[in-house]
Every structure is written in C-alpha cells, then in structure tokens.
C-alpha cells in the first residue's frame, strides 16, 4: 500500500470549528437576511472545502484495502466490536 500525503486533521478541525462559530454568529453581525444567507452559504462552502482532502484520502485508503482484500465487511465489523456486560444482546434480546 502506498502512502499518500494528507491534510492535517488539526487544521481541518480548526477550520471547521471556526466556520461553525461564525455560522451561528452571523445573525449578530449581519442584519440583512439576504446577506446573511449568502454569508452562510460561503461558510458552508469553506467548511466543505476544508473536509475534501481528508475525505479523498480516506476514500483512497478504503479503495486500496478493498483491492488488497483486507477490507472488512459490515457484518464482520459489527461482530468485531466488543460489548460490555450491560449491552449484551443475550440479556436484552429478544424483546418481551
């Protein structure tokens, strides 16, 4: 498997957090509804643009794993999850 450079997850998280804060603060700074709508659309576009490199890297990694045959199916992934005593299916299933 080849290693591809990815964007920093910290930068992505910081941008997303800042955009989220600005998104919810727009009514305090922009009185016009139309201008506020355009500003929010721009903020959403900035947030999506910040997430694209990470999503592409994850997609490429999943594709490589699938091609190598090391990908896990959904039922296998659920069986691999550990369950605690309180969430044991045998204790609560079948429902009465």
N, CA, C and O atoms as a GROMACS GRO file, in nm:
protein
  384
    1UNK      N    1   0.085  -0.117   0.000
    1UNK     CA    2   0.000   0.000   0.000
    1UNK      C    3   0.090   0.123   0.000
    1UNK      O    4   0.186   0.131   0.076
    2UNK      N    5   0.057   0.217  -0.084
    2UNK     CA    6   0.134   0.340  -0.091
    2UNK      C    7   0.081   0.441   0.009
    2UNK      O    8  -0.037   0.440   0.044
    3UNK      N    9   0.168   0.526   0.053
    3UNK     CA   10   0.129   0.630   0.148
    3UNK      C   11   0.111   0.761   0.074
    3UNK      O   12   0.202   0.806   0.004
    4UNK      N   13  -0.004   0.820   0.088
    4UNK     CA   14  -0.033   0.947   0.024
    4UNK      C   15  -0.032   1.058   0.128
    4UNK      O   16  -0.079   1.039   0.240
    5UNK      N   17   0.021   1.172   0.092
    5UNK     CA   18   0.017   1.283   0.188
    5UNK      C   19  -0.127   1.332   0.206
    5UNK      O   20  -0.202   1.345   0.108
    6UNK      N   21  -0.165   1.359   0.327
    6UNK     CA   22  -0.300   1.407   0.358
    6UNK      C   23  -0.291   1.542   0.428
    6UNK      O   24  -0.186   1.581   0.478
    7UNK      N   25  -0.401   1.610   0.430
    7UNK     CA   26  -0.404   1.738   0.500
    7UNK      C   27  -0.402   1.713   0.650
    7UNK      O   28  -0.438   1.605   0.696
    8UNK      N   29  -0.362   1.811   0.722
    8UNK     CA   30  -0.355   1.799   0.867
    8UNK      C   31  -0.496   1.794   0.925
    8UNK      O   32  -0.580   1.880   0.896
    9UNK      N   33  -0.520   1.695   1.006
    9UNK     CA   34  -0.652   1.683   1.068
    9UNK      C   35  -0.676   1.796   1.167
    9UNK      O   36  -0.790   1.838   1.187
   10UNK      N   37  -0.570   1.844   1.227
   10UNK     CA   38  -0.585   1.956   1.320
   10UNK      C   39  -0.629   2.083   1.250
   10UNK      O   40  -0.714   2.157   1.301
   11UNK      N   41  -0.571   2.109   1.133
   11UNK     CA   42  -0.611   2.227   1.056
   11UNK      C   43  -0.756   2.212   1.012
   11UNK      O   44  -0.834   2.308   1.019
   12UNK      N   45  -0.792   2.093   0.967
   12UNK     CA   46  -0.930   2.070   0.925
   12UNK      C   47  -1.028   2.092   1.040
   12UNK      O   48  -1.132   2.154   1.021
   13UNK      N   49  -0.994   2.042   1.158
   13UNK     CA   50  -1.080   2.060   1.274
   13UNK      C   51  -1.089   2.207   1.315
   13UNK      O   52  -1.196   2.255   1.353
   14UNK      N   53  -0.976   2.279   1.307
   14UNK     CA   54  -0.977   2.420   1.344
   14UNK      C   55  -1.061   2.502   1.247
   14UNK      O   56  -1.137   2.590   1.288
   15UNK      N   57  -1.047   2.474   1.119
   15UNK     CA   58  -1.126   2.546   1.019
   15UNK      C   59  -1.274   2.517   1.037
   15UNK      O   60  -1.356   2.609   1.033
   16UNK      N   61  -1.308   2.390   1.057
   16UNK     CA   62  -1.448   2.353   1.075
   16UNK      C   63  -1.506   2.418   1.201
   16UNK      O   64  -1.619   2.464   1.201
   17UNK      N   65  -1.428   2.420   1.308
   17UNK     CA   66  -1.475   2.483   1.431
   17UNK      C   67  -1.494   2.633   1.416
   17UNK      O   68  -1.594   2.688   1.464
   18UNK      N   69  -1.401   2.699   1.349
   18UNK     CA   70  -1.413   2.842   1.328
   18UNK      C   71  -1.532   2.875   1.238
   18UNK      O   72  -1.606   2.969   1.263
   19UNK      N   73  -1.549   2.795   1.133
   19UNK     CA   74  -1.662   2.818   1.043
   19UNK      C   75  -1.795   2.795   1.116
   19UNK      O   76  -1.890   2.870   1.094
   20UNK      N   77  -1.801   2.694   1.200
   20UNK     CA   78  -1.924   2.668   1.275
   20UNK      C   79  -1.957   2.785   1.367
   20UNK      O   80  -2.072   2.828   1.375
   21UNK      N   81  -1.856   2.836   1.437
   21UNK     CA   82  -1.878   2.951   1.524
   21UNK      C   83  -1.925   3.073   1.447
   21UNK      O   84  -2.016   3.144   1.490
   22UNK      N   85  -1.862   3.098   1.333
   22UNK     CA   86  -1.904   3.212   1.250
   22UNK      C   87  -2.043   3.192   1.194
   22UNK      O   88  -2.121   3.288   1.184
   23UNK      N   89  -2.076   3.069   1.157
   23UNK     CA   90  -2.208   3.039   1.102
   23UNK      C   91  -2.318   3.077   1.201
   23UNK      O   92  -2.416   3.142   1.164
   24UNK      N   93  -2.300   3.037   1.326
   24UNK     CA   94  -2.403   3.066   1.426
   24UNK      C   95  -2.397   3.210   1.476
   24UNK      O   96  -2.492   3.258   1.537
   25UNK      N   97  -2.287   3.280   1.450
   25UNK     CA   98  -2.275   3.419   1.493
   25UNK      C   99  -2.321   3.518   1.387
   25UNK      O  100  -2.327   3.638   1.414
   26UNK      N  101  -2.354   3.471   1.268
   26UNK     CA  102  -2.392   3.564   1.161
   26UNK      C  103  -2.512   3.653   1.196
   26UNK      O  104  -2.511   3.769   1.156
   27UNK      N  105  -2.615   3.606   1.266
   27UNK     CA  106  -2.725   3.698   1.299
   27UNK      C  107  -2.682   3.816   1.385
   27UNK      O  108  -2.745   3.922   1.381
   28UNK      N  109  -2.574   3.799   1.462
   28UNK     CA  110  -2.526   3.908   1.547
   28UNK      C  111  -2.452   4.014   1.468
   28UNK      O  112  -2.446   4.130   1.510
   29UNK      N  113  -2.395   3.978   1.354
   29UNK     CA  114  -2.310   4.069   1.279
   29UNK      C  115  -2.370   4.117   1.147
   29UNK      O  116  -2.333   4.223   1.096
   30UNK      N  117  -2.462   4.038   1.090
   30UNK     CA  118  -2.518   4.073   0.960
   30UNK      C  119  -2.669   4.088   0.975
   30UNK      O  120  -2.740   3.988   0.990
   31UNK      N  121  -2.720   4.211   0.971
   31UNK     CA  122  -2.864   4.230   0.992
   31UNK      C  123  -2.951   4.190   0.873
   31UNK      O  124  -3.065   4.149   0.893
   32UNK      N  125  -2.900   4.200   0.752
   32UNK     CA  126  -2.979   4.169   0.633
   32UNK      C  127  -2.993   4.018   0.616
   32UNK      O  128  -2.894   3.945   0.619
   33UNK      N  129  -3.115   3.971   0.598
   33UNK     CA  130  -3.138   3.826   0.582
   33UNK      C  131  -3.073   3.774   0.455
   33UNK      O  132  -3.016   3.664   0.454
   34UNK      N  133  -3.082   3.851   0.348
   34UNK     CA  134  -3.023   3.808   0.221
   34UNK      C  135  -2.871   3.797   0.232
   34UNK      O  136  -2.812   3.698   0.189
   35UNK      N  137  -2.808   3.898   0.290
   35UNK     CA  138  -2.662   3.896   0.307
   35UNK      C  139  -2.621   3.783   0.401
   35UNK      O  140  -2.519   3.718   0.381
   36UNK      N  141  -2.702   3.763   0.504
   36UNK     CA  142  -2.673   3.654   0.599
   36UNK      C  143  -2.681   3.519   0.529
   36UNK      O  144  -2.599   3.430   0.556
   37UNK      N  145  -2.778   3.501   0.440
   37UNK     CA  146  -2.789   3.376   0.366
   37UNK      C  147  -2.669   3.351   0.277
   37UNK      O  148  -2.617   3.240   0.271
   38UNK      N  149  -2.623   3.456   0.208
   38UNK     CA  150  -2.504   3.440   0.124
   38UNK      C  151  -2.381   3.413   0.208
   38UNK      O  152  -2.296   3.332   0.170
   39UNK      N  153  -2.370   3.479   0.321
   39UNK     CA  154  -2.255   3.455   0.409
   39UNK      C  155  -2.255   3.312   0.461
   39UNK      O  156  -2.150   3.248   0.467
   40UNK      N  157  -2.372   3.263   0.499
   40UNK     CA  158  -2.380   3.125   0.548
   40UNK      C  159  -2.348   3.026   0.436
   40UNK      O  160  -2.284   2.924   0.461
   41UNK      N  161  -2.393   3.054   0.316
   41UNK     CA  162  -2.360   2.965   0.203
   41UNK      C  163  -2.210   2.962   0.180
   41UNK      O  164  -2.153   2.856   0.152
   42UNK      N  165  -2.145   3.076   0.190
   42UNK     CA  166  -2.000   3.082   0.176
   42UNK      C  167  -1.928   3.007   0.287
   42UNK      O  168  -1.827   2.940   0.263
   43UNK      N  169  -1.980   3.018   0.408
   43UNK     CA  170  -1.919   2.946   0.520
   43UNK      C  171  -1.933   2.795   0.506
   43UNK      O  172  -1.841   2.720   0.537
   44UNK      N  173  -2.048   2.750   0.459
   44UNK     CA  174  -2.068   2.607   0.435
   44UNK      C  175  -1.973   2.559   0.326
   44UNK      O  176  -1.915   2.451   0.337
   45UNK      N  177  -1.956   2.639   0.221
   45UNK     CA  178  -1.863   2.602   0.114
   45UNK      C  179  -1.720   2.593   0.166
   45UNK      O  180  -1.645   2.504   0.126
   46UNK      N  181  -1.681   2.684   0.254
   46UNK     CA  182  -1.547   2.680   0.312
   46UNK      C  183  -1.528   2.556   0.398
   46UNK      O  184  -1.422   2.494   0.397
   47UNK      N  185  -1.631   2.520   0.473
   47UNK     CA  186  -1.623   2.400   0.558
   47UNK      C  187  -1.611   2.274   0.473
   47UNK      O  188  -1.533   2.184   0.505
   48UNK      N  189  -1.688   2.267   0.367
   48UNK     CA  190  -1.680   2.150   0.277
   48UNK      C  191  -1.544   2.145   0.210
   48UNK      O  192  -1.485   2.038   0.197
   49UNK      N  193  -1.493   2.259   0.167
   49UNK     CA  194  -1.362   2.263   0.102
   49UNK      C  195  -1.251   2.217   0.197
   49UNK      O  196  -1.154   2.155   0.153
   50UNK      N  197  -1.265   2.247   0.325
   50UNK     CA  198  -1.165   2.203   0.422
   50UNK      C  199  -1.171   2.053   0.445
   50UNK      O  200  -1.071   1.992   0.482
   51UNK      N  201  -1.288   1.992   0.425
   51UNK     CA  202  -1.303   1.849   0.451
   51UNK      C  203  -1.270   1.762   0.330
   51UNK      O  204  -1.251   1.641   0.346
   52UNK      N  205  -1.264   1.819   0.212
   52UNK     CA  206  -1.244   1.739   0.090
   52UNK      C  207  -1.111   1.662   0.090
   52UNK      O  208  -1.113   1.543   0.056
   53UNK      N  209  -0.997   1.721   0.125
   53UNK     CA  210  -0.874   1.642   0.121
   53UNK      C  211  -0.877   1.520   0.213
   53UNK      O  212  -0.828   1.414   0.176
   54UNK      N  213  -0.932   1.535   0.331
   54UNK     CA  214  -0.942   1.421   0.422
   54UNK      C  215  -1.035   1.314   0.370
   54UNK      O  216  -1.007   1.195   0.385
   55UNK      N  217  -1.145   1.354   0.309
   55UNK     CA  218  -1.239   1.257   0.254
   55UNK      C  219  -1.178   1.183   0.136
   55UNK      O  220  -1.198   1.062   0.121
   56UNK      N  221  -1.103   1.253   0.053
   56UNK     CA  222  -1.037   1.186  -0.060
   56UNK      C  223  -0.932   1.087  -0.013
   56UNK      O  224  -0.921   0.978  -0.068
   57UNK      N  225  -0.856   1.124   0.089
   57UNK     CA  226  -0.756   1.033   0.142
   57UNK      C  227  -0.820   0.909   0.202
   57UNK      O  228  -0.772   0.798   0.182
   58UNK      N  229  -0.929   0.927   0.275
   58UNK     CA  230  -0.999   0.812   0.334
   58UNK      C  231  -1.057   0.722   0.226
   58UNK      O  232  -1.053   0.600   0.238
   59UNK      N  233  -1.110   0.782   0.121
   59UNK     CA  234  -1.166   0.704   0.010
   59UNK      C  235  -1.057   0.624  -0.061
   59UNK      O  236  -1.078   0.508  -0.096
   60UNK      N  237  -0.941   0.686  -0.082
   60UNK     CA  238  -0.830   0.615  -0.148
   60UNK      C  239  -0.781   0.500  -0.061
   60UNK      O  240  -0.750   0.393  -0.112
   61UNK      N  241  -0.772   0.521   0.069
   61UNK     CA  242  -0.728   0.416   0.160
   61UNK      C  243  -0.827   0.300   0.160
   61UNK      O  244  -0.785   0.184   0.158
   62UNK      N  245  -0.956   0.330   0.162
   62UNK     CA  246  -1.057   0.225   0.159
   62UNK      C  247  -1.054   0.149   0.028
   62UNK      O  248  -1.070   0.027   0.026
   63UNK      N  249  -1.032   0.219  -0.082
   63UNK     CA  250  -1.025   0.154  -0.213
   63UNK      C  251  -0.905   0.059  -0.219
   63UNK      O  252  -0.916  -0.052  -0.270
   64UNK      N  253  -0.790   0.104  -0.166
   64UNK     CA  254  -0.671   0.018  -0.166
   64UNK      C  255  -0.692  -0.105  -0.078
   64UNK      O  256  -0.651  -0.215  -0.114
   65UNK      N  257  -0.756  -0.087   0.036
   65UNK     CA  258  -0.782  -0.200   0.124
   65UNK      C  259  -0.876  -0.300   0.057
   65UNK      O  260  -0.859  -0.421   0.071
   66UNK      N  261  -0.975  -0.248  -0.014
   66UNK     CA  262  -1.069  -0.336  -0.083
   66UNK      C  263  -0.999  -0.413  -0.195
   66UNK      O  264  -1.027  -0.531  -0.216
   67UNK      N  265  -0.908  -0.346  -0.268
   67UNK     CA  266  -0.835  -0.412  -0.376
   67UNK      C  267  -0.740  -0.518  -0.323
   67UNK      O  268  -0.718  -0.620  -0.389
   68UNK      N  269  -0.682  -0.496  -0.206
   68UNK     CA  270  -0.591  -0.593  -0.146
   68UNK      C  271  -0.666  -0.707  -0.080
   68UNK      O  272  -0.605  -0.809  -0.045
   69UNK      N  273  -0.793  -0.693  -0.062
   69UNK     CA  274  -0.871  -0.798   0.003
   69UNK      C  275  -0.871  -0.790   0.154
   69UNK      O  276  -0.919  -0.882   0.220
   70UNK      N  277  -0.817  -0.683   0.209
   70UNK     CA  278  -0.813  -0.671   0.355
   70UNK      C  279  -0.930  -0.590   0.409
   70UNK      O  280  -0.936  -0.562   0.529
   71UNK      N  281  -1.022  -0.553   0.323
   71UNK     CA  282  -1.137  -0.476   0.369
   71UNK      C  283  -1.231  -0.566   0.449
   71UNK      O  284  -1.247  -0.684   0.419
   72UNK      N  285  -1.292  -0.508   0.549
   72UNK     CA  286  -1.382  -0.581   0.635
   72UNK      C  287  -1.525  -0.550   0.594
   72UNK      O  288  -1.561  -0.435   0.570
   73UNK      N  289  -1.606  -0.655   0.587
   73UNK     CA  290  -1.746  -0.632   0.554
   73UNK      C  291  -1.818  -0.576   0.677
   73UNK      O  292  -1.767  -0.586   0.788
   74UNK      N  293  -1.934  -0.520   0.656
   74UNK     CA  294  -2.009  -0.460   0.765
   74UNK      C  295  -2.046  -0.562   0.873
   74UNK      O  296  -2.028  -0.533   0.991
   75UNK      N  297  -2.097  -0.681   0.838
   75UNK     CA  298  -2.126  -0.779   0.944
   75UNK      C  299  -2.001  -0.821   1.022
   75UNK      O  300  -2.009  -0.842   1.143
   76UNK      N  301  -1.887  -0.832   0.954
   76UNK     CA  302  -1.764  -0.867   1.024
   76UNK      C  303  -1.722  -0.755   1.119
   76UNK      O  304  -1.673  -0.782   1.229
   77UNK      N  305  -1.742  -0.632   1.078
   77UNK     CA  306  -1.706  -0.520   1.163
   77UNK      C  307  -1.794  -0.517   1.288
   77UNK      O  308  -1.744  -0.489   1.397
   78UNK      N  309  -1.922  -0.545   1.275
   78UNK     CA  310  -2.010  -0.548   1.392
   78UNK      C  311  -1.974  -0.662   1.486
   78UNK      O  312  -1.979  -0.646   1.608
   79UNK      N  313  -1.940  -0.778   1.431
   79UNK     CA  314  -1.900  -0.890   1.517
   79UNK      C  315  -1.770  -0.862   1.591
   79UNK      O  316  -1.749  -0.914   1.700
   80UNK      N  317  -1.683  -0.779   1.532
   80UNK     CA  318  -1.555  -0.750   1.594
   80UNK      C  319  -1.568  -0.649   1.708
   80UNK      O  320  -1.476  -0.635   1.789
   81UNK      N  321  -1.679  -0.578   1.716
   81UNK     CA  322  -1.697  -0.482   1.824
   81UNK      C  323  -1.709  -0.554   1.957
   81UNK      O  324  -1.773  -0.658   1.968
   82UNK      N  325  -1.647  -0.497   2.057
   82UNK     CA  326  -1.658  -0.556   2.190
   82UNK      C  327  -1.782  -0.500   2.258
   82UNK      O  328  -1.814  -0.382   2.242
   83UNK      N  329  -1.849  -0.582   2.331
   83UNK     CA  330  -1.966  -0.536   2.403
   83UNK      C  331  -1.944  -0.554   2.552
   83UNK      O  332  -1.883  -0.651   2.598
   84UNK      N  333  -1.994  -0.459   2.625
   84UNK     CA  334  -1.984  -0.468   2.770
   84UNK      C  335  -2.094  -0.558   2.824
   84UNK      O  336  -2.180  -0.604   2.749
   85UNK      N  337  -2.091  -0.580   2.950
   85UNK     CA  338  -2.188  -0.668   3.013
   85UNK      C  339  -2.330  -0.611   3.006
   85UNK      O  340  -2.426  -0.686   2.990
   86UNK      N  341  -2.342  -0.479   3.018
   86UNK     CA  342  -2.475  -0.418   3.018
   86UNK      C  343  -2.538  -0.415   2.879
   86UNK      O  344  -2.660  -0.408   2.866
   87UNK      N  345  -2.455  -0.421   2.775
   87UNK     CA  346  -2.511  -0.414   2.641
   87UNK      C  347  -2.512  -0.550   2.573
   87UNK      O  348  -2.519  -0.560   2.450
   88UNK      N  349  -2.505  -0.654   2.653
   88UNK     CA  350  -2.505  -0.789   2.596
   88UNK      C  351  -2.638  -0.818   2.527
   88UNK      O  352  -2.743  -0.802   2.589
   89UNK      N  353  -2.634  -0.860   2.400
   89UNK     CA  354  -2.760  -0.885   2.330
   89UNK      C  355  -2.842  -0.998   2.392
   89UNK      O  356  -2.964  -0.994   2.387
   90UNK      N  357  -2.775  -1.097   2.450
   90UNK     CA  358  -2.849  -1.208   2.507
   90UNK      C  359  -2.932  -1.166   2.628
   90UNK      O  360  -3.032  -1.230   2.660
   91UNK      N  361  -2.892  -1.060   2.693
   91UNK     CA  362  -2.964  -1.014   2.811
   91UNK      C  363  -3.090  -0.938   2.773
   91UNK      O  364  -3.190  -0.944   2.844
   92UNK      N  365  -3.086  -0.865   2.662
   92UNK     CA  366  -3.197  -0.780   2.625
   92UNK      C  367  -3.270  -0.828   2.500
   92UNK      O  368  -3.366  -0.763   2.459
   93UNK      N  369  -3.228  -0.935   2.440
   93UNK     CA  370  -3.290  -0.980   2.316
   93UNK      C  371  -3.340  -1.118   2.332
   93UNK      O  372  -3.269  -1.195   2.396
   94UNK      N  373  -3.446  -1.160   2.286
   94UNK     CA  374  -3.547  -1.087   2.211
   94UNK      C  375  -3.632  -1.001   2.306
   94UNK      O  376  -3.645  -1.031   2.425
   95UNK      N  377  -3.688  -0.896   2.252
   95UNK     CA  378  -3.771  -0.809   2.338
   95UNK      C  379  -3.898  -0.881   2.380
   95UNK      O  380  -3.955  -0.960   2.305
   96UNK      N  381  -3.942  -0.854   2.498
   96UNK     CA  382  -4.062  -0.918   2.551
   96UNK      C  383  -4.186  -0.842   2.521
   96UNK      O  384  -4.295  -0.884   2.559
   0.00000   0.00000   0.00000
